[in-house]
């Protein structure tokens, strides 16, 4: 197996499978690529669509799967598990009020985007914006299957051309047509944009944390606690956040 500098990658993707089989194939291939590099998966906790395919592929390959899902959506997932018991594979489900905050706090080393709709796009733009602000310096990968994101990338290039996005910030987005190429580029990523603020300093000040409080270490401790408690059966854990 190929070793990676990433211990786990957060994957955003749709809860639908899409009309093209190539989208579904890419999700499965991505799962296998993560397994081949000994990378664990953190994702949106869904059991259907591309979420279900990529998480099942990672689980089948023997890697750990962490699903992070808002508490309000959990009843829907329970119904789906009852209808499709095979979709409840071995993973840990975390219940949070605000999903994206915790996706970062579990200390993912990279973020990767598959095809999806409104929710998937919102997650992508938010993590890109957070990188621009200096909240994180993680690479953000866009799996551009069959040119699905060509229009979005053209928009970003137009925004750079018109002076709304700094040219260096354009490189926050790493895109490739296949999982293998994309993960390779993420491995080689080096930030070159200037952050608006120092990493997480605005968040610490806004929430009243002391200046020496290490939010990243706190997130890592949450992850280690989850890992130690995980059993061979699927488990559900509930956490609360203040934002």
HELIX and SHEET records of a PDB file:
HELIX    1   1 UNK A   21  UNK A   36  1                                  16    
HELIX    2   2 UNK A   49  UNK A   60  1                                  12    
HELIX    3   3 UNK A   71  UNK A   83  1                                  13    
HELIX    4   4 UNK A   85  UNK A   87  5                                   3    
HELIX    5   5 UNK A   99  UNK A  105  1                                   7    
HELIX    6   6 UNK A  118  UNK A  133  1                                  16    
HELIX    7   7 UNK A  145  UNK A  147  5                                   3    
HELIX    8   8 UNK A  150  UNK A  161  1                                  12    
HELIX    9   9 UNK A  169  UNK A  172  5                                   4    
HELIX   10  10 UNK A  179  UNK A  188  1                                  10    
HELIX   11  11 UNK A  201  UNK A  207  1                                   7    
HELIX   12  12 UNK A  215  UNK A  229  1                                  15    
SHEET    1   A 8 UNK A 173  UNK A 176  0                                        
SHEET    2   A 8 UNK A 139  UNK A 143  1                                        
SHEET    3   A 8 UNK A 110  UNK A 113  1                                        
SHEET    4   A 8 UNK A   8  UNK A  12  1                                        
SHEET    5   A 8 UNK A  40  UNK A  43  1                                        
SHEET    6   A 8 UNK A  65  UNK A  70  1                                        
SHEET    7   A 8 UNK A  92  UNK A  96  1                                        
SHEET    8   A 8 UNK A 235  UNK A 238  1                                        
END                                                                             
